[in-house]
Amino acid sequence: MAWQQPFFNRSMACQQPFFNPRLPFTGCIQGALHEGKTITVTGRVLPGAQRFHVNLQCGSRGNPDVALHFNPRYDGSKDVVICNTMQHSKWGPEEREYPASMTRGANFTLMFLVNRDSYSVIVNGAHFMEYLHRLSFSSVDTISVDGGVEIQSIAFSNPAVTSPPPQPGYAVHPHIVVPYKNIIVGGLYPGRNIIIQGVVNHNADKFCVNLRFNSGVALHFNPRFNENIVVRNSLLKEQWGPEERTGGMPFYRGQPFTVTIMCDTKCYRVMVNGVQMFSYNHRHFLLQEIDILEVEGNVSLSSVLV
């Protein structure tokens, strides 16, 4: 089993991904896990797969504790995902989720989001399950993958800016100025996520999220409250393309929101408050050129994770 130590630039505050690792794979999670961190695994389940697993574990030597064992199985009467924790070489009670959601022969995007009390598991942009912590996530510093699967990338995201939670009886005072603009270091790639949290202003007309490159906008995400719609588009060669308007309106004036933009190989998957809202096929295909995030309009931001 090959141990891989990734390049890590502290000034970037974000570990670089592993690309096309050979299995069985074991790699370091720089800085261990902490609340708000995400790990995104993209790949393909092999057509003849019996099972595979992704482990979030405490170390790589001997028989380490496993905080989360995520194990899709295809060798029974029903496809199922088994989740468990191993501590002191003993497995705990299994948690089973049906169906497996990742089918044989199909590509997938699997994201683990570290919460205070649980891991949120998101498959292909849709919330799949919550797994309550049985071991402290702060001791998890290793990810391993093996089984009937091909892995394209394993990517990591850290909270970039966060406002502390307000005390009871006090209003939120965001520390992030809107309009917001920041560099996406290294550009986009399959498996990279952007998570934006905030509150829609009470008198909001509209706001937008832009993923920009040097001469255009790869994704323009534009909730419009007077029209009760979310418009998506791209600005290429100084011209806007055809708008996409399906998917409903999940935002409300005066209400908090979480927007998760997941960069996939063929599209962006956009989740709002944990529910996939739409997929937007890439129109600008040089993903690494997309290196600027903008948020403008009638919102207050509390957290941006890039």
Steps between C-alpha positions, in 0.01 A plus 500: 500500500649833392503789745472833322601833652354786294660833424373752754540876485410655832431836341219339303329363811380214283656161439557415136299206366614150418440419132449149358646315800578130467305269729532401774562863593589665830561874522558768759232754598712807570407664830254218584124552491321795650149640492409633157761304308388302196653206317372428150571173320421472128522177309319210336365178644637210293234308302579175683553653843405293804576776749738786578572720798619844601645522852563813706749368750742592778843431355630254242713248686404174663126466547385861544167612638248581227267789579285445191493188283285574193442173317267460197425132436357347182533130584167444675135495400491881533767762451580652837744737670643379832645761735687420819779598739791285614660578836771290668470245215127446565217601271192665644137457392444538126284770347338401170363730231296386197541535210874537447444810279826430310429239233740263327669650197393855587703808586445655841589796718515416871540781753557477876424818695626511860238638739526545875294188573508301177630446151263607222536267203398646164487285186475658155386826652217350708504448876539128568540455876630631832746294703537603864855522630615205711865611501629855518541631147804702609699174516422409137806570284485231230271393216515157338315351203487147363272264310311497170536864411711739293585831667549816295565743783489549877466869581493700823339832597538704817288782640655815357313764700260449787304725729449381858146401598303784656418502870133463589317827457767653275485553127747347258772743391661344194873542456486450122441808291257479206581540213738211573785403270774246560752295307443125464861390536585236242169545318223245485530125441265202536438442867552859613216654697397852593266549796340839566289575809307814574162668539283657231424863581140574602445736207700296249443547128772263379852375559750302296794264531754508216778257419723707275801452279717764336260605226163368606265329744488120502199487734264787584257394775231767544199469737239766409233553764261715299488229234521214756761320293870410491669580169821326390717605209855544368676802351732380222678722247316801645158349427246342734373160396151350535357524851403196706203565729363164618527366854280730706593768754648367828597842644282721720540859609635525854593129517843333533639282223786267414604472135736217404651506150662168414725495195455171313664372182209604276304749704451700816263349755340768714342421836295744705448420868611141446274428202624480143333775301648452155791392285660748262706354217840657448511759222857609578703180512842623615409461866837608640451842339194557721670665796278781633193474725262796524187554708298816440157635584255496790656245736710492817774236507612310810729231353678421175677167451719464191 
